[in-house]
Amino acid sequence: MKAKIREGWFLVRQHMFIAALLFLYQLIWGYFFYRMVQSAVIPLLLRYPDADAGELSTLLFKMESQLNLSTHPEVHRYLWILGGMLLVRMLISPLIQAGLLYSLQHFNSTEERIPFVRGIKNLWKPMLLLHTIRTLLILLPAYWLIPKLYSILMDGFHSLQLLLPGIPYVAAWIVYGWIIHHVILYMQFGVSAPEGEGGAHGTLKALWIALRHLIAVIGIALLLGGVHLLVFGAFTTASWLLTGLTGLILQQTYPLARCLLSLWKICSHFRLWQSKISKGESR
């Protein structure tokens, strides 16, 4: 397992171009998301009563906010904008994933300088299909969970303790999404395999490998997740302690580190899948 993580980091160093592209993509996405949140949330926070305004003013503010969440057309407009942004992201992410996996699959067997573009041309259809399936599966519990969480949220406007019953639902949803994400990731490895090894048959073999070596899959995810938490903690602590230009540079550098860590995780899982395929363990 540790060997696959080391091999994954070697692949990351050979694909720094894609890491830079991921960083630029995340930066643009984060900017638009930040602008949307800024235009929607900050005006609301500015209307929050002062500390000396009294408990009645705070209660009236919460009641008004609760009413606006369900009836105000401005809320619906932001929901439509958010839905449009998620749709655009759902269309672009599979293209980047297709280029990345094609580059990994043909790392030692292609003379192309940038196989990333050919990967988009060859694999965008199956990647878009699998990405859509993943999104639908992750959103499927929302049909049952959103009504429950909505009622809990409405009650929580009056007391934060009333939000506690919603934590198990959210935690279960996160774990479920984590499982779906990794299952689809291995299926993407299979469908992107070179000609003769990919397709539907390769997808099923990759799924079987993920299930058969579930402990290794979880181990890689937990180890790199721990590294991610350490890096996040280091950047956060440093940005608090260091002010001025140094702190600003650290804040702008963290998204690049996050993209490198995300790419490292994909490459490590890819090496695990590749090693099991080469040994013929999927038969």
Secondary structure as UniProt FT lines:
FT   HELIX           2..14
FT   HELIX           16..46
FT   HELIX           51..53
FT   HELIX           55..71
FT   HELIX           73..105
FT   TURN            106..109
FT   HELIX           115..139
FT   TURN            140..141
FT   HELIX           142..156
FT   TURN            157..158
FT   HELIX           160..163
FT   TURN            164..165
FT   HELIX           166..191
FT   TURN            195..197
FT   HELIX           199..212
FT   HELIX           214..241
FT   HELIX           245..278
FT   TURN            279..282
//
